[in-house]
Amino acid sequence: MVAQQIALDRPSIFRRIIFVGTAPRGSEDIMHLEKPLLAKHFGDRTLKGYAILQKIFFASSPASQDAGQAFIGRLMQRTKDREPVSGRKVAGAQIAAFREGEQFSGERFADLKNIRQPTLVVNGVGDQMIPVRNSYWLSEILSKAVFMTYPDAGHGSLFQYHEPFTRQAAAFPASDSPLAPY
């Protein structure tokens, strides 16, 4: 969402754009952690730290949860120069920004028509945090967008499908075609 605003404010610094697991201003159901599917994980006292992340970023299927566990394993491989845990204060500010981002005035999504760069929009079909319909709206409005979804994936689709995502994300900016994702 921040990248969308930067693309609107400073379009000349972008040749191509990749938006993953995001939504345009004025979207719906962005990070409503009180939804039963998400709230049950926050209320589960047996889940701590990354175990919650695994539940909310990945679909409920065994395959997706296994991919979540592998992602957490990759996260833990880095032992130096790790980012500090963000905590409740950062999470609260992020949620406030999401609530503000659901607001719009005038024609819904009108400002997105000013993003003219080729754009790859990616999401997991089962994203409960920022539902895929928001990414669909984003790709529908952007004049040069390619929309790609990953099956059996949630908000962490780029982590679950890290190898194909990395290939596609690397190929997109290198493509000569204005719309080819890879």
N, C-alpha and C positions, 0 to 999 in steps of 0.2 A: 504494500500500500504506500509505503514511503517512496519506493522506486517510481510508482505511478505519478506521484506528485512531483518528483524531481524531473521526470520525463515531460511533464506539463510546464514546469517552471524553466527548465534548461534543455529544450529538445535538441539543441545542437551537439550536446555531449554524447548522444546515443546514436549508434548506427543500427543496432538491433537490440531487442529487449527480450528477456526471458522472465516471465512471471510464474511463480510456483506457489500453489496453495494460497491464493489471494483472492481478493474481491474488489470491485470498484466501489467508490464512495456511493452511498445510497443503497448498498446491498442489504440483504436480510440474513438474520440468524448467524451473525459473525461472533464466534467465541462466546456463545451463551453457555457457560460452564454449568449452569443450573439445570440444563436439559437432563432428563433422567439417564440417557445413555452415557453422559459425561459425569454427572454428579455422583453416580454410584461409585465411580473410581476414586473420586476425591473423598467420599465418605467411608471408603474401605480402609480401616485402620491397619490391615495387614500389608497394604501397599505403601512403600516408602520411596522417596526420591525418583530414580529412574524407572522404577516399576510402574509408577503412575504414568510417566511419559510413554512407556511402552503401551499401556492400555489406551491412552487417549490419542496417540499419534498413529496407531496401527489398527487395522480392522480386527474384528473379533475372531476370525477364522484361525485355526491352528497354524496354517502356513504364514499368515500375516504376523501373528504373535511371535512365531519363530524368527521371522525377519526382524522384528522389533528387538528380540533378544540379541540377535547378531549385531544389530546397529549399536546397542548399548555396549556390547563387547568391543566394537571398533572405537566407540567413544572413550572407553577406559584404557585403550592402548596408549593414548597420549598421557604422559606423566609429567611433562614439563610445560611451563607457559600456558597452563589451562586457564580458561576464563573463570572468574569467581562465580559461585552460585548466585543467581540474580535475586531470589527471595521475593517476599510478599510485596515489598514496596514497588519493585519493578513490575511485578505481575499486576498490581493495582493500577499503575499508570498505563500499562498496556491495555487493560480492559477498558479503562476510561477512554483511551484513544479509539478503541473499537466501537464503543457506544457513540462517540462523536462521529466516527466514520460512517455509521448507518444513517446519519442525518444528511439531507440535501435540500437545496432550494432550487427553484426553477425546474427545468426539464431534467428528469432523472438521467444520469450518465452522460449528459450533453458534453461535458468537458473532455471526455475520453475521445471524442471525435477529433480532437487536436493532436492525438498521438498517431503519427503517420509512419513510424518506423515498423519494419517487419518485426512481429512479436510472436514468440512461442509461449503459449499459455498451457500450464501443466497442473494436473490435480489428480488425486486418487478418487475413484468413483464413490468410495465410502467415507469421505472426509466428513466427520461430525463436527469439527471445529469451525471450518469455513466450507460449508457444503458446496459440492461441485456445481450446482446451478449458478452460483455466483461467478465461478470461473467461466461457465458457459456464457453468461451475460457479457463478461469482459471480452471474450473472444468474438462474440457476435457484434459488438459495437466497434471494436478496433478494426479499421479498414484492411489491415494487412496481417491478420492474426491466423495462426495455426493453433488448433486446440488438440491437446493430447491428454488422454486419461490413462491411468494405470489401473488394471483390474484388481479386485480384492485388496485395495489399498486405502488408507486413510490420509490424514494430514501429513504424515511422514512418507508419502509416496516416493519422494526423491531419495529417501534413505532406504526404503524397502527395495526399490529397484535402482540401487545406486549405480550399478554397472551400465545398464542401458541408458539411464538418465545422463550419466557423465558423457557417454558417447554422443547422445543426441544434443546435449547442451554444448559440447565442443564443436559439433558439426554445424549447428545452426548459424553461429556468427561467421563461419568460414564459407558458407554456401554462396554461390553466385546468384541463385534464384531468390527473388524477393520473398518467397513464401516457403521454400523447402525447409522443413525442420531438420533434415539430415540427408 
